[in-house]
Amino acid sequence: MSSEVLVLYFAKSAELAGLRSETISLQSELTTLQLWQELEKLHPKLSAVREQVVLAVRQEFVAVGDQCVTLREGDEVAVIPPLSGG
């Protein structure tokens, strides 16, 4: 089963993806790593931030790894790359 979710790209991830947001269809049950891999398939340049990126699902931070997430129709997923101070 799949769900339509809104993906928001911030800072460097928006630059790499070439857009700030999009609605995509993803499996309802997947690990955060599988979620990231789906985003990378859509936007291969995102691999540049793979090691530092943090995801937020329904405004809760999740690390990219083997943590399972359940996505529901209309959920929001944010891609948050590292922020560099200056």
MOBELWO-V452049 format. One record per residue. N is the residue number from 1. RES is the residue in three letters. PHI is phi in whole degrees, -180 to 180 (999 if undefined). Layout:
n:res:phi
N:RES:PHI
N:RES:PHI
This chain:
n:res:phi
1:MET:999
2:SER:-128
3:SER:-131
4:GLU:-84
5:VAL:-126
6:LEU:-95
7:VAL:-105
8:LEU:-109
9:TYR:-110
10:PHE:-118
11:ALA:49
12:LYS:-60
13:SER:-66
14:ALA:-67
15:GLU:-62
16:LEU:-69
17:ALA:-78
18:GLY:81
19:LEU:-159
20:ARG:-95
21:SER:-160
22:GLU:-163
23:THR:-105
24:ILE:-132
25:SER:-103
26:LEU:-130
27:GLN:-57
28:SER:-72
29:GLU:-119
30:LEU:-160
31:THR:-84
32:THR:-65
33:LEU:-67
34:GLN:-63
35:LEU:-61
36:TRP:-62
37:GLN:-62
38:GLU:-64
39:LEU:-66
40:GLU:-66
41:LYS:-62
42:LEU:-71
43:HIS:-136
44:PRO:-54
45:LYS:-65
46:LEU:-61
47:SER:-58
48:ALA:-63
49:VAL:-112
50:ARG:-52
51:GLU:-72
52:GLN:-113
53:VAL:-71
54:VAL:-123
55:LEU:-106
56:ALA:-128
57:VAL:-114
58:ARG:52
59:GLN:65
60:GLU:-117
61:PHE:-67
62:VAL:-138
63:ALA:-80
64:VAL:-77
65:GLY:178
66:ASP:-97
67:GLN:-68
68:CYS:-85
69:VAL:-127
70:THR:-112
71:LEU:-98
72:ARG:-113
73:GLU:-49
74:GLY:86
75:ASP:-63
76:GLU:-113
77:VAL:-119
78:ALA:-111
79:VAL:-107
80:ILE:-119
81:PRO:-78
82:PRO:-62
83:LEU:-101
84:SER:-99
85:GLY:-79
86:GLY:-152
